[in-house]
Amino acid sequence: MMGFSREVVFLLLLYLLQGSDTSLVRLNENGYEDIIISIDPAVPEDVTIIEHIKEMVTKASTYLFEATEKRFFFKNVSILIPESWANSPQYRRPKQESYNHADVKVAPPALEGRDEPYTRQFTQCEEKAEYIHLTPDFVLGRKQDEYGDSGKVLVHEWAHLRWGVFDEYNEDQPFYSASSRKIEATRCSTGITGVNRVQTCQGGSCITRSCRTNSTTKLYERDCQFFPDKVQSEKASIMFMQSIDSVTEFCKEENHNREAPTLHNMKCDYRSTWDVISSSEDFKNSAPMEGPPSPPFFSLLRISERIVCLVLDVSGSMTGYDRLNRMNQAAKYFLSQIIENMSWVGMVHFESQATIKSELIQINSDTERNQLLETLPPSASGGTSICSGIRAAFQVFKNGGYQTDGTEILLLSDGEDSTAKDCIDEVKESGAVVHFIALGPSADLAVTNMSILTGGNHLFATDAVENNGLIDAFGTLASENADVTQKSLQLESKGAILTDTLWLNDTIIIDSTVGKDTFFLVTWSKQAPDIYLMDPKGTHITNFTIDVPSKMAYLSIPGTAQVGIWTYNLEAKANSEILTITVTSRAASSSVPPITVNAKVNTDTNSYPSPMIVYAEVLQGYTPIIGARVTATVESGSGKTEELDLLDNGAGADAFKDDGVYSRYFTAYSENGRYSLKVRADGGTHSARRSLQHPSSRAAYIPGWVVDGEIQGNPPRPEMTETTQPVLENFSRTASGGAFVMSNVSNGPLPDLYPPSQITDLQATLEGEEISLTWTAPGDDYDVGTVQQYIIRTSENIIDLRDNFNNALLVDTTNLKPQEANSKETFAFKPDNISEENATYIFIAIESVDKSNQHSRLSNIAQVALFTPQAEPIPDESPRSGVSTSTIVLSVVGAVVLVGIIVGTTICIVKKKRSSSGTITKF
């Protein structure tokens, strides 16, 4: 009967968690509820920001309602206010709202001076994004000239966030060769009018001129920009330039521009933005409203001190696998190093009944921390009643004079409890957040649902001590609302069973962004090892505190630890000893954000054979760190581990190249149940650096408007070059990525059900009579291994090739031998019946096939244009003489690369310079 109950709970859990994410937003009767807009702790106090947020959301709600044909609006919004801001009677304490769940983050810019609104989006078409980032200057209306009305911008970004659509402009390829045989600005729809000009400014004076063509691409020169007419009649598209007054709609089938090299075309298979939106669950579960919506309701929530209760399992099963001692080690680590000063902390133990071991104590110094350490359990026995432990925690909060709203329960359990589901509704209604650490393979699955429903963390540690999972899990539970400069960051987490040697040796990098409160923790299973630690100057550090009963030793470095390489050597005193080492530190300066790594998977639950996608985001503040070396370790419930090298190459599972998000498919399932994720990132060998590129999924910058035949220019955006951002010093970070649950994994060898991953970066160029292709190789199983063969086909119609690939003209690939996944592939072929006189396109796409004859999804479509695009005539300028040659026109139509046979001319390219103030210039 117990087995049946567990199976039912497991299936229910899979159903409830399907597609869960960090956002708490839900759609209720056409209105979006529980939207969270957070003001970052780094933002200086300015209460006018709150009023501007209200105005922005109110305007956005009306605009969204009209843009979605009376379907959606913003119903209620919570604004999270930093703890450092002065209190007010109208502010309330948050419940389950936190920075981690914020949908919109008002925070300093990723790079100084760049106030572009953007959405952190690193998933695929139709999938929800992470969050919207708006800067204080943007919210305060100081960037309206450059980006338009803040309410309309919010709708543009909401479409990224909620429905997984992409931008319909492309600053990397601002022009393309259109079927009209003209050079067109990349946009949707083509009904948006304007002029293409180069504007050069010095001081307060600006000169504009017509754009000239580039001798290689035959498109307009790099400094050419599209200046839209201020007065328009076209209504689409919001994903191109919502700042145009007439634009109130998304592009639809009748006006969608499939030719333009937009990111949306590439990511969404040339579908219109409205087609994607109308396919969403939001759209399917709603109908147009009869009347206008009510205005948004705002709740003002001010962050306050943490109120936490540790609820620890002391049932009889905790005596096995050294679980009780390991729990105490991890809890000591949490209480001494992770929990923040000024927090209130209580302690509950539970077995079949619960006991309050400590009422709430505010942590001001080591005195209070040590007082709590004395309440950790010395022994374990009895049954398991998780609800008893939770209800005791509620009593602790009540005894301390607090409501349960916004409190946190840190629950650790290793056993099954058929009654755990009985208090799920009680917990959900309490407003408390439950963080659940599942220890071992039998920890109750119903509690996982409890943590997800309350916005808490679901963490998992196996009985494989050497993987250090329990300490990693406790280390993850720093405050979600603290400034990143105040959080404890993990620099090292490593362990080993020492069978062939008695030594565990390695180095730790302490970079200049960290060093404060640096803490070393060593644990063992049998006998205290000898510990040798040397700082970067060669000084031996020997003053570790040895806690023999707890089988742990620790050391705090006073002040700020030295920057550089620290070396440790641990010598075991017993055979088959298990040693672990953990190192944490905080930011060296409150004014310099530290480098961080965050890990996650694409879903909390999955069923074989669907792949998981592992993501690791490496940032400094909001600035992506590219060129890092990132690995992930996935551990099953039985302790089996698999390692993955995560990549930021824009291929396979990775959506965008060089965005600071490192990704990989994971398919090496070995059993059903929970799996845990841990990632490690380091700076590599002089390779990591801050990304200078503008983020994808952002509101279009407006260079200026055409008003009554005159260009009214805006201040140019601050641009940076690689020379202004040198290679970063080396660094190291580790982080837990939580847990996920697998089902439907059968025993024994698993069949090959994994196809190659989709090719997403196919490019084409015409070289003489041959078309040359390049792409990143997929693998036999998504992005691992080597495919068996490539099928390449061509067509003169892009939709026919997309929808009827198997009937398209086949290219001979006899001499094409596939390379290992993530290699760069090249292939050239001579197409049949190609001539410039035909003035047509050739479209090319690829399918990959593995050894089990499984086919990948169709690649992006590359395109060769067989005509010379016409530029606008250049008045009063005599063209320079040139030599007629065959060359290439290259642009991307969504995922489409344009290549043309054209006649070259030598041109003069003028480097654009513009003043910092707005200008008006006749053209």
N, C-alpha and C positions, 0 to 999 in steps of 0.2 A: 504493500500500500504506500509505503514511504517513497519507493522508487517512482510510482505512478504520480504522486503528488509533485515530486521534484521535476518530472518531465512536463507536467502541466504548467508549473511555474516558469520553467525554462522557455516553453513555447510562448507563454504570455509575455515574458520579458522580451523575446525577439520581436513580437508584434508591437509592443509599446515603444521600443527603442529605435525602430526602423527609421532611419533618416534623421535622427536627433543631431542637434548642433549646439553651439554655444548661445545662440540667440534665444530669447524667451518670447519673441513676438508670436502672436497668434491672430488669425483672422476671424472675427466674430461679426456676423451680419454686416458684411461689407467694410467693416472698420478694423484697422490694425490696432491691436491693443498690446500693452506691455512693451512698448518701444522704450529703449533706454538711450539717453544722450548723456554722456559723461564729460565733465570738465576735468582735464588732466591736472594732477597735483602741481605740475610744473607751470601752470598758467597763473600769473599774478592775479590777485583778487580784483575783480571788476564786475560789480553786480549788473552793470548794463549788458553784459554778455548774456545773462539769463533772459532779459527782456528781448534781446535780439533773437535768441533761440526761439522764443515763443512766437515772435512775428514771422520768422522764417518758416517754422512748421505750419503755422496757420495759413500762410500764403501757399505753401507747398501742398497742403491738404486739398485746397480748392483746385489748384492746377492739376493734381493727380486725379481728382474726381473727373474732371473734364477730359483729361488725356486718356483715361481708361473707359470712356463712354459710360460714365456714371456708375462705376463698379466699386472703386476703392477710395478710401480716405483714411486719414490719421485720427483715431478715436481717442486714445489716451497715451500720454508720454510722461515718463519719469526723467527728471533732470538730476543727475548726480553731481553734488557740489563738494569740492575738496574739504577735508577736515581742517585745513589751514585757514580757510575763509571764516570770517566772523559768523557766529550763530545768529539765527533770526527765529522769532516765534512761528513763522510760516513754514519753517523747515521741519521735516520729519526724519526719523531714522529709517534707513532702507530696510527692506525685508530680504528678498533673495536677489535684489538688484546689486550688481557689482561692475567694476570696470571690465572684468573678464567677459561679461555678458553684454557689454555696450554695443549698440548697433551704430551709433554715431559717436566719434571721439573728437572733442574739441581740444586740440593739443598743439604745441609748437610745431612749426614746419619740419619736415624731414631734413631739409637743408636750409640754412638761413636765407631768408629772402624769397623762398619759393612757397607761395601761398596757394598753390593750385589745389582745388578740391579733388579728391580721388577716393576710389574704393579699393581696399586690399582684396584682390580677386585673383586666386591662383587655382581655381577649379575649372571645370569644363562648362560648355554651353548648357543652360537650363539649371545649373547647380548654384545654390546660394553662395554668396561671397562672405568674407569675414567681417568687415566693418567699413564705415565711411570715415575718412579723416578730413576734418575742417579745421583751419587755423583760426585763432582768435581774431586776427585782422580781417579774415574773410567774413566771419560771423558778424563782426561789427560794421560791415558794409564798406570797408576801405578798399575792396578789390572788385567792386561792382562793375567798373568800366572794363576791366580785363576779362571777367567771367560772367557778367550778367547778374540778374536778380537772384538772391540767395535761395529763395523759395523754389524757383524753377531749376536751379542747380541741384537742389536736394532731390527733386524728382528724377533728374538724370542719374544721380548716384543711387537712388533707391532702386531703379530698374536694374542696375548692376548687382546690387546687394541681394535683392529679393528674387529676381527672375533669371539671373545669369545671362543677361544680354551684354553686348560689348559696344565699344564706340564705333561710330560711323564716319570717322575722319581718321587720318593717319599722318602724323607729323613726320614720320620717317619716310613716307612715300606720299607727299602732299598732292602729287599730280600723277595722271596715268594716261595711257593711250586708249582713247575710247573708240567704240565701233563707228562713231560718227567721223572717224579719222582726224579728230581734233585732240589737242591736249586739254584735258579737263581737270578741274580741281577735284580731289577726292572728297565726296560728300554724298549724302542721301537726304533728300532727293536732289536730282539734277535741276529741279525747279528753283532751287535757291540761286539767286543771281548775285553777281559781284564782278570784280575785276582782279586780274593777276598783275601785280606790280612789285618792283623792288623799291624800297624806300630807304634812303640813306640820309642820316641826320648828323649834324655837328652843331654843338651849342643849341641855339633855339631855332635853327634853320634846317629844313628838310627838303630833299629833292626826290621826286619819284620818277621812275621811268618804266618803260615796258620791260617785260621779262625776256631774256634771251635763252636760247636752248643750249643745253649741255652737249658738248661734242661726242660724249660717250653714250649717254642714255637717250639723247634726242628729246628729252623732257626738259622742263624749265630748270634754270640754274638753282643752286641751293638757296640763295637769298630771296628767291621769288616767293611771295605770299599771296594768298587769296583774301581779298578785302570784301566782305559781303556788303550788299546794299542795306542801309539802315531800314528802309521801307521795303517790305516784301509782301507778297500775297500768299506764298507757299506755306502750308501748315506743317510740313514734316521735313526733318525729323528731330525729335527731342534728343536722340542719341547722336546727332551731328552737332547742332548748335542751338540748344534750348534758349540761348540768350536773345535770339531774334524774336522780335515782338509778335510776329504772325505765327510762330511755330507753337502749336498746341497739340500735336499728334505724334505718334510713333509711325515710322515707315510701314506701309502695308503692301500687300502683294501688287497692287496697281501702280505704286510709285517707288517700289524698292529698286535700288540701283545695284544689280548683281555684278556689274563690271568693275565698280570702284574697289581699290585695294584696302578695304576696311577690315579691322580686326573682327568685326561682327561677321562679315562674310566668311572669313577664314574659319572662325570657331564654330559657327552655326550652320555650315553647309549651305550658304547663300540664301537662307530663309530670311524673311523680313523680321524686324524686331517684334512687330505685332503678332506675327505667327508664333514666335517663341513665347511671348507673354500669354497669348490666348491658349497655349497648350499647358500652362502651369496649373498646379493643383489649386492655387488661389482662384484662378479664372473658372475652372471646372466646378468649384464649390460655391459659386456666387452667381447672382443675376443682377442686371441693372436695377438701380433704385428708382422709385417713383419721384421722390422729392429730393431737395438738397440735403446734404449731411449736416450734422451738428458740428460746431467748431471743436477743435481738440481740447481735451482736458489735461491740465498739467499738474504733476506732483513734484514738489521740490524736496529732494532728499539729500541731507547732508551726511557725509561719511563721519562716523565717530569711532571710538576705540573698539577693538575686537572684544567680543564676549564668547569664550570658547569653553566647552566642557569635553574632556577626554572620557570616552565611554569604552572601557577596556574589558575584553572577554577574559574571565578567569575560570572558565569551565574546565572539566577534566581533560578534554582533548588538547588543551594548551600545554600539557605536560610532555607531549610527544614532540619529537624533532627539535628539541630545545626552543620551542616557540615562546614559552614564557620569558626566558632570558632575552631572546632576540627582540621581543616586544618591548621589554624594559630598556634595552640598549637604544632602540629607535626612539622611544618616548623620552629618554634622557637627552638624546640628541635634539629632539624637537623643543623640549622645555629649556635647554641651556643655550641653544643657538638659533633656532628658527623663529619661535614666537616673539613678537615685537614687544619692546618696552611699552608701558601704559596699557597693555592688554589685560583683561580680566580672565582668569583661568580657574576652572573647577575640575574635580576628578570623581568619576563613578566607576566602580567595578561591578560586573554582573556575571552570574551563572544562571541558575534557575530563578534566582532573585537578584535584586540590585542593592548595592550599598553605596551611599554617598561618603566618599573618603576625604573630600575637601570641598568646602564651599568656595565661592568665587574669591580669588585673591588677585589684587592688581599688582602686576609685575613692574617694579621700579628699579630693582637691583638684583644681584645674585642671591640676596637673602630670600626673596620670595621664590625664586627659581629653586633654590635648595629645599625650601619648605615643601614645595610640590613634589620634588624628587623623593622625599621621604614617604609619600603616599602611594608609590608604585607597588604593585602586588608582589609579595614574597612567595606565594604558592597558588595552586590552582586545583579546583575539584568541582564536581557537581555537573548539572545540566546546562542548557543554554536557553535564555529568554531575552532576546534582543529588545523586544518592546519594553520589558522591565527596565533595561538600561536606559533607553531613550526617555521613558517617563521620569526616571530619576534625574536625568539631565534637565528636563523641564522644571522639576522641583528646585534644582540648584539655581536656575535662572530666577525663578520666583522668589526664592529665599534671598537672593541678592538684590531684589527690588526691580528686576527687569521683566518686561514682557518678552515673549519668545521671538518677536519680530526681529529679524536680522542677526539672531544668535547663531552660533556654529556648533555642531556636534561632530566631533572627530571620533568615529566609531570603528573599532577594530574587532573582527570576529573570525574564527576559523571553522565554525561548525554550522550544520543545518539546524533550522528552527522552523517548524511547520507553522508556528504562530506569528512569525515576523510580519506576514502580510496583513495581520489584523490591525496594525497601527499605521498603515501607509496613509490613509485618509487623515488621521490625526496629525501626522507629521506634516503633510502637505498644507493643512489649514493653519498650522502653527506659525508659519512665516520663518521658521528656522531653516538653516542650510545643513544638510547631512553630507559629510565627507566620509566615504566608506572605504576602508582598507580591508580587502579580502585576503586572508592569510591561508594559504594552502588550497587544495582543489575542492574542498567540501564546503567552503564558506557559502552562506545562503544567497541564492540568486535574487530572491525577492527584495533584499536590501539594496541591491544594485539599482533597481527601479526607484527605490526611495531616494537615493542620491541624485539620480537623473532628474526626477520630478521636482526636487528642491533646488536644482542648479548647483549641486555639489560635485566634488571630484569622485570618480570611481577608479580606485587604484588596486593593484594586485601584486602580491609577493608570494613566491613559491617557497617550498622548503629547501631549495638549493641555496644554502647560506652564501656560497661563494659568489653568487650573482648580486648580493648586496641589495636585494629588492626592497626589503622592509625599511631600511634606512633611507633609500631613495624615495620611497613613498611618503614617509614623514617629512622629508626635506622639501617635497613639492608643496606642502601646505602652508607656505608663507601667505600673508594677507594678500588677497586679490585687489585690495583698494589702497595699498601703500605705494608711495612713489618708488619707482624702480631703483633709485639711488639708495633706498633704505632696505631693500630686500637682500636676503642672504642668497648668494648664487653658488651653485656647485661647480667647482673647478675639476674635481676628480672623484670618481667612484669606481673602485676596482677591487676584485677579489680573486682568490685562486685556492684550489686544493693542491697542496705541495706534496706531490708523490715522488717526483724524480729529483727534486732539489729542496733545500731548506730555506731558500731565499725568494723573496718577492721584492724586485728592484724596478724602479722607474723614475721618471722626472715629472715635475709639475711646473707649468708656466704660470707665473703671476704677471699679468700685463699691467700697464699703467692706469687702466680704467678701474681696477679693483685693488684690494690690499688692506682695506679696513676690516677689523674684526676677523682676521683670517684664523681658521680653526681646522686643526688636524684631528681626525678620529681613527683609531686603529682597533679592530676587534679580532678575537681569536676563539677557537672552539675548545682547545685543550689546555694550553699553557702559554703564559705571557711571552711574546717574542722579544728579542733584543731589537730596539728601534734606533736606527741611525738616520738623522736628518741633517742636511747641509744646505745653508742658504746660498744665494748667488755669489757671495764673496768668499765662500769656502769655510765659513764658520759652522762648527758642529753645534746643533741644538739638542740639548739633552734633558730639558726639564719637563718631560711628559708626566702627567698625573696618571698613575697606574691604579685602576680600579679592578682588583683581582676578582672579587665576587661577581661583578657584572661582566667580566672578561672583555674589558675595554680600557684603552688608554687615550688620553686627549691632551691637546696643547692649544692654547690661544696665543697668538703673536700680538704683543702690545703695539699700539699705535698703528702705523701703516706698514705692511710687510714690504720687504725689498722687491723691486721689480726684477724679473729675470727667471732663471732656471733653478728650481729647488730640486734636490736629489734625495730620494729616500731609499733605504735598504732595510728590509724587515727580515730577521733571521729567526725561523721557527725553532722551537725547542722540543718538538715531538714529530714523529713521522705522521704523514697524511694529515697534517695540520691544515685548517682552513683559516686564512687570514684575509681581512678586507681593510681597505683604507678609503676614507672619505675626506675631502678638503673643500671647505666653503670660504667665501669671502664676500665683502660688501664693497660698494663703490668707494673709490678713494676720495672722490669729491662730489658734493651735492650738485655741483654745476656742470658736471660732465657725465652723461649717461654711460653706464657700463655696456660692454658687449654682452648680449644675451642670446640664448637659444631656446626656442619653444618647439615642442613636438606634439603631433596629433596624428590620428588616422581619419580616413574619410567617413567612417561610420562606426558607431559603438557596437554594432552587432552585424554579423554577416553569416551567410550560408554557402557552403561549398557548392559549386566551384567558383563563385564570384571572387575576384581578387580584392585584397585590401590595397589601399594606397597610403604609404607612409610619407608624412610631410615633416620637415624641420625648417624652421624659420630663424635665420641668423640676422640680428639687428644690432645697431647702436642707436638707442632712442627709436626713431621711426625710419632711420636710414638703413637700407639693406646692405649686408656685407656679402660680397661676391668673391668667388675664388677660394672659399674655405674648403677644408676637407671634412666631410660629414659622414658618419657611419651610424647605422641603427642596429640595435640588438632586440630581436623579438623572442620572448621566452614563453613557452607553453606551460600549462599547469603542472606538468611532470618535471619541469626544469630544463627541458631541451631548448637550446638556443640556436637562432639563425642570425647571421650578420648580413647587412646590406650596405653597399656603398651608395649613398644618396647623391643625386646629380641635379645640377641647375643648368641643364643644357637645352631646355625647351623641346625635348623629345620624350617619347614614351609617356610615363606618368607625369612628367614635368611640363606644366602648361606654358611657362614663359621662361625664356633664357635670361640669366643674369638679373633675376628679381629678388635674390636673397632667399628664395624658397627652394629647398633641395628635396627631391621626391624620388620614389621608386615603388613599383608594384611589389607586393608580397603575396606569394602563393604556396609557400612551403609549410602547409598545415600538416600537423602530425596527429591531432586529436581534437575532440570537441571540448568546449568549455572556454575558460578565460585564457587570454594571452596578455602579456605586459610588453610595453615598449620603452626603450631607453635609447637616447641618442647622444653622440659625442661629436663635438665640433672643435677643430683647431685651425690655426691660421695657415697651416701648410708651410711650404718652403718659399717664403717671400712671394706669396700669391694672393692672399686675402687683401681686399681693399673696399672702401666704401663705394657704393654705386652712385654714379652721377646722373644716370639717365632719368628722365621723367617717368613717373610710374604709369603703367597702363591703367585703363579704366578711369580716366580723369575727365573733368570738364574741359572743353576746348578753350584755349587761350585765344582771345580776340585781338589781332594786331591793330585793328582799327576798323572804322566804318566808312562807307561811301555815302555822303550826305550832299545832295544837290551838286553832284559832280566833283566834290572835293573829298579827299581822304582825311578823316579825323583820326589821327594815330594815337595809340595808347603807349604808355611807357613799356619798353621792352622787358621781357623776363630776364632775370639774372641768369647767365649761362656760365658753366664751369667746364674746364678741360681736365684731362687726366693728370696734367702736371700740378693742378691745385690740390689733388687728393693723392698723396703718396701711398705706397704699399703699407699696410698696417703692420705693426709689430706682431710677433707671434702671440697666440692666446690659446686657452683651452677651456671648454665648458662641457658639462654633461647635464642632462635633464630627463626627467621621466615624462613619457607621453601618455600616461594613464593605461587603461585596459580596454580590451574589446572581447566580445563573446562570439565563438564560432559554433555552428551546428552543421549537421549533415555530413560530417567527415567520417568516412567508413574506416574500419580496421583493415590493415594490410596495404599492399601497394595501391596507390591511387591511379586511375586512368589519366591519360593526357587529355585534358579538356580545355587547356589554355591555348588560345591562338596567339599569333604575333601581335604586338601592339600596332596601333595605327601610325603610319608615317604622316607627320604633320609639318615637315619643313622641306618638301619637295620644291626644287627650284630648277628653272630651265633657261638656257641661253642658246642662241643660234650662232654657230661658228661655221661660217662658210655654208656648206650644204647640210651640215649635221646639226642635230639638236643635242646639246650636252645637258645631262641631268645630274643633280647632286641631292643627297638626302642622308639622314642619319639612320643607320641600320637598326631595325627592330630585332627582337630575339625570337627563338623558337617558342618560349613561354613569355609572352608580353615583351619585357625588355631584358630577358636573360637567355643566353644561348645563341644559336645561329639558325636563321630560317633555311628552309630547303630550297626555295626558289622565289623569284619575283615575277609577277604577271604585269606587264606594262601594256596599256592600250591607249589609243588616241581617237579623237572625234573632232568634228567641226562644230559641235553643239555642246555647250557646257552642261546643260540639264540632261541631255541624252546620255552623256558620259557618266553623270552622277547616278541617274536612275536606271540605266540599261548598260552597265559596264560590261557585262558578259557578251553583249552583241557588238561592242565597239571593235575597231581595227586593232589586231594584235601585233605587237612589236616583237621581233625575233630577239630573244635574250639568251640564246644558246651559250654565248661566251661570257655571260654575267654570272660570276660565282659569288654568292653572298658572303659577307664578312660578319664577324662577331658583333653582337648587339652593341650599340653606341659608337661604332666605327663610322667614319665618313665614307659613304658610297658614291661612286661616280660611274656614269655610263653614257655613251654617245651612240646615236643611231641616225640613219639617214631616212627621213620620212618619204613616203611615196607621193608622187604628183604634187610636189610643192613648187610654187612659182610666185613671184611677186605680183604678176598680173592678176592672179586669182583674188588678191586682196582679202584673204580670209584669216581666221585664227586657226591654230591647231591646239587642242586641249589634251593634256597628258595626265594620267593618273596611274597609281600602282596599287596592287594587292600583294601581300606577302602570304606565303603558304609554308606551313611547318611540316615536319616529318609524318604527322598523323593526318595530313591533308586538311588541316584547319586553316581557314582563310582569315586574314585580318580585315578590319574595316577599311573601306576605300580611303586612300590617302587624300590629302589636299590636292587640288587640281592646279597644275602648272599650265601656263598658256604662252604660246608663241604667236605674236602678231606679225602678219605679213604685209604691212603697209607702213608708210611714213606718216606719223601724226603731224597735223598742221598746227603750228603755233599762231598766235595772234599776230597780225602785221605790226611791225615796229615803225611807227611814224618818225619821219625826219632822221632816220638812221640808216646809213648805207651798210649793207652786210659786207663783212670782210670776205675776201676770197678764200677758198679752201680746196681740198682735194676730195674728189668723190671716192668714197670707200663703202664697203659693206661693214656694218657694225651692229650694235645691239640696242634695242629699247627694252629697258628692264623696269617693271613695276609689279606689284602684287595685287591681283584681284581677289580680295579676301584671302583665300589660300592660293590665289592664282598668280603666277609669275608671267608677266608680259615680255615678250621678246620680239623685236621687229627688224626687218631688213630696211635700212634707211640710207639716205645720202648725208654724209657728214659735212659740216662746215666748221671752220675755226671760229671761235667766239671769244669775247672778252668777258670775264666774270668779275663783277665788282663786289668787293666785300662790303656787306651792309654794316653801317654804324648808325645808331639811333640815340637821340637824347633821352634823358630820363623823364622828360615831361611830355605831355600830350602835344601833338602838332597838327596843323591843318595845311595840306599841300595840294595845289592843283596838279592834275596829271593830263 
